[in-house]
Amino acid sequence: MLVLRESYFIYVRNLKTWLAQPWMIVAAVLSSAFMFLFFGEPLRGITALPGFPADDYQAFLAAMVIVMAVVFSGSDMAMVLLTDMMSGYVDKLLLSPVNRFSILLGTLLIGGTRAMAQVLAIILVATAIGVRFEGGVLGILAVIVGTTLLGVAMGCVGLIVAMRTRSVQVTVNSWLLFMPLAFLTSAFMPRDLLTGWFQVAVGLNPIEYIMVAVRAVIIEGWIWDSILPGIWVLLATTLVLVGAATYEYRRATN
């Protein structure tokens, strides 16, 4: 219980720091609106293709906008911990009676909170432009919970980069690592309509299965054949990445 209490106070401190920069939420709203505007409207005729699973391309695109925003948030969370390490704040905490893993947990929790805020903003934008969530209110809650967990997992990737390199330049540019995860997916077109090496690469990308699950909740409802693989991949990915981040954190703070 002491670890949880310490993690809570570290989380609150990080939350206040983040809330002092409200432009980050504004950026999430604007970027998602631009994605719907620049891709949703011009490509809406794609739904006429044989075998396309949705009548509304904006609804099909919503899963990509949500998942992509969460995936790219991983590099942002890395900067939080790296800044604290370089400023000496982490060293001061390590010299205090605070459990070292409370620092890591407090950082992961803020990563999840940031992801959740982004997803909420995107859902509001999607609803405002007429996207209907076939999974209903429970579906929206499931998307929020699942993508929040994904935000924690992606944050772990950024944390590993930050702790391995201790470099601001490398950490700032770590978003490049997330590019293949975000774009080697059925973001704009169903996987069945893709061809060649791209279709194979999409099938090997774990984010694809999570995106398909989110999309199923949005455009079809509770289609478990599409949702369950995404749930298992999400849980496995989160466990592996949290474990790897914990290992790197232990190594970096010894």
C-alpha positions, 0 to 999 in steps of 0.5 A: 500500500505504501508503494501505491500511496507514493505512486499517487503523489508522484502521479499528482505531481506529474499531472499538475506539470502536464495540466500546466500545458493545456495546449497538448490537449488542444493539439490532440483535438486539432490533429484529430479534426485535421485527420478526419478533414483531410482523409475522411472527406476526400476518401469517403468514396472508398466505401463503394468498393466491393467488400468494404466493411463500413458505409461511413468512412469517417467511422472506419477512420476513427479507429486509426485516429484514436490508435495513432494518437495513443501510439505516438504519445509514447515518445511524449511520456519518455520526455517526462522521465528523462527531464526529471532524470536530467534535472536531478529530481529522480536522484533526489527521490532515490536518496529519499525513503521513497520506493524506486518503483513508485517513480516508475509507476507514477510515470506510467500512470500519467502516460495512461492518463494522457492517452485517455485524455487524447482518446476522449477528445477524439471521441468527442470530435468523432461524435460531433462530425456524426460518427456513430459508435455501434458498440454503444456507451459500453463500447465507448468505455471499452475503447477508452479503457483499452487504448489507455492501456495501450498508452501505458504500453507505448509509453514503456517503449519511450521510457526504454529509449530514454533510459537506454540513451539518456539523450534528449535528441534521441528521445525527442526523435523516438517518435520515428520508432512508432511510425511503422507501428502506426502506418503498417496497419489497415488504417485507411483500407481493410486488410483484405483489400491490401496486397503484396508485402504490405499485407504481410507486414500488416499481419505481423504488426501487433497494433493492427489487431488492436486497431481492428478490435477498436474498429469493430466496436465502432462500426459493427458492435460486439463482434468477438471474432474481431475483438478478442484477438485485439484484447489478447494482443493488447494484454500480451504487449502490455505485459511484455513492455511493462516488464522490459521497462521495469528491467531497464528502470532497475538497471538505470537506477542501480 
